[in-house]
Amino acid sequence: MENITMPADHKQVIFTDKNGTRREGIYREILKSFVDTSNGKGTDDLANIFPQHQITHWEYVDHDKNPNADIMVIL
C-alpha cells in the first residue's frame, strides 16, 4: 500500500489483503497493521494481524448504514 493514507488508530475498517480476502477489524497504528477482529478473534493472536504492506484496500465500517433498509414496517 504505497502512498495510501492509513485509517485512524483503533477505527473499525474493512480491509482487503493481497490475496483478495476481505476482513473486518481495526487498524493499529503502533503495530502498523490491520487486525482481524471478526467472529470474536482476539488481537493477541498473530494469525489475525496483517501488516499494512499486505493490504491493498481499506474502508471505514459504516455503522450508520441500516442493514434492513429494504424492509418496511406497516403498522
Backbone torsions as a table, in degrees:
resi	resn	phi	psi	omega
1	MET	NA	74.8	-179.7
2	GLU	-83.8	139.0	175.9
3	ASN	59.0	27.9	176.3
4	ILE	-114.6	132.4	179.9
5	THR	-67.5	137.6	178.2
6	MET	-86.3	155.2	178.0
7	PRO	-68.7	169.3	175.6
8	ALA	-66.8	150.9	-178.2
9	ASP	-61.2	134.7	177.1
10	HIS	66.0	20.2	178.1
11	LYS	-91.3	145.2	178.4
12	GLN	-70.8	129.5	-179.1
13	VAL	-139.5	161.1	167.0
14	ILE	-111.1	128.4	-176.6
15	PHE	-131.3	153.5	-178.6
16	THR	-120.8	129.6	179.2
17	ASP	-89.4	178.9	-177.4
18	LYS	-63.6	-19.7	177.5
19	ASN	-85.4	-4.3	-179.5
20	GLY	87.9	8.4	179.9
21	THR	-83.6	125.9	178.1
22	ARG	-93.3	137.8	179.5
23	ARG	-137.1	159.0	174.5
24	GLU	-113.8	138.9	-179.4
25	GLY	-176.9	-147.4	179.6
26	ILE	-131.4	159.2	173.5
27	TYR	-98.9	131.0	177.7
28	ARG	-111.7	105.7	-176.5
29	GLU	-61.7	-40.4	-178.0
30	ILE	-63.3	-30.8	178.2
31	LEU	-90.7	-13.5	-172.7
32	LYS	52.8	45.6	-174.9
33	SER	-145.8	158.1	171.6
34	PHE	-99.7	139.0	-177.4
35	VAL	-118.4	122.9	178.2
36	ASP	-75.7	117.0	-179.8
37	THR	-116.1	9.6	-179.0
38	SER	-69.5	153.6	177.9
39	ASN	56.4	33.8	175.1
40	GLY	73.5	15.5	179.1
41	LYS	-66.6	141.2	-178.5
42	GLY	-88.2	153.2	179.5
43	THR	-78.4	-7.0	-179.8
44	ASP	-89.2	-8.0	179.3
45	ASP	-87.5	116.0	-177.0
46	LEU	-61.4	-22.3	178.4
47	ALA	-70.0	-14.3	-178.9
48	ASN	-98.1	1.7	-176.1
49	ILE	-105.9	128.7	-177.3
50	PHE	-124.3	110.2	179.0
51	PRO	-56.2	146.4	-173.9
52	GLN	-59.4	-24.9	178.9
53	HIS	-72.6	-12.6	177.3
54	GLN	-92.0	-1.9	-175.3
55	ILE	-103.0	131.6	-179.1
56	THR	-99.5	-22.8	-177.9
57	HIS	-157.5	147.6	172.9
58	TRP	-147.4	157.9	174.7
59	GLU	-152.1	150.9	177.5
60	TYR	-68.4	146.8	174.4
61	VAL	-76.2	130.0	-179.7
62	ASP	-92.8	95.3	-179.1
63	HIS	-74.2	-17.4	-179.7
64	ASP	-80.7	-14.1	-178.5
65	LYS	-71.0	128.3	-179.0
66	ASN	-82.7	115.2	-178.4
67	PRO	-66.4	-18.3	179.9
68	ASN	-110.7	37.2	-175.9
69	ALA	-62.7	-23.4	-178.5
70	ASP	-87.4	0.6	-178.5
71	ILE	-101.7	128.5	179.1
72	MET	-114.1	131.5	179.1
73	VAL	-96.7	125.0	177.8
74	ILE	-111.6	122.5	-178.3
75	LEU	-101.9	NA	NA
